[in-house]
Amino acid sequence: MENVNYIYEKEIRNTLRALVLRGFKNDLSFSILFSLTHDCHLLSEVFGSTSEIADAKN
């Protein structure tokens, strides 16, 4: 994503990673965002390694 405010984008990525990798409690809006990220095949944008992507899909 090309974004002038990269800090906002980084915060979204960090929150999505925390949801998946650390069991972070989420609200409905982040569940929807994660579903859209998955459906649009953007998991590699959020999760760097192949093992993290596999965890995210699970």
N, C-alpha and C positions, 0 to 999 in steps of 0.2 A: 504494500500500500504506500502510495506516495502521499505523505501527510506533512503539512507544515509544522504541526504540533506533535512531534514524535513522542513526547512524554506521555501524552494521552494514549497513543497506540501501544506504547510499552506497558502501561498500566493494565490495559485490556488483556494483553498477552500474559502478563504475570498473573492476573486473576484467573484466567482460563487454565493456566498451568497449575495453579494452586488447587483449583477444583478437581483436577484429574489426579495429580501426583501426590497431593497431601491431604486429600479428603476435606478440603475447605468447605465450610457451610456456604451454600449459595442461595440466591433468591431467584425468582422465576425469570427475571430479565436475563441473567447470565446463563440459565438453562436454555433459553431460547437462542441466545447468541451462540452458545456452543453447538446447538443443533444446526444452526445456519452455517457455522464454520465447517462442520462435518459434511453437510449436504453439498456445500460449494467446493468441496475438496481443498480446503485451505488449512488442513491440520499441519502440513509441513511448514506453513508460515508461522505457526505458533509453537510447535514442538520440533526442536532441532534434530534429535537423534531418532533413528528407526525404532528403537525400543520404546521411546516416549510416545511415538505415534501409535504403536501397537497398544500401549496402555490406554491411550486416549480413545481409541476405537472400542476397546473393551469397556 
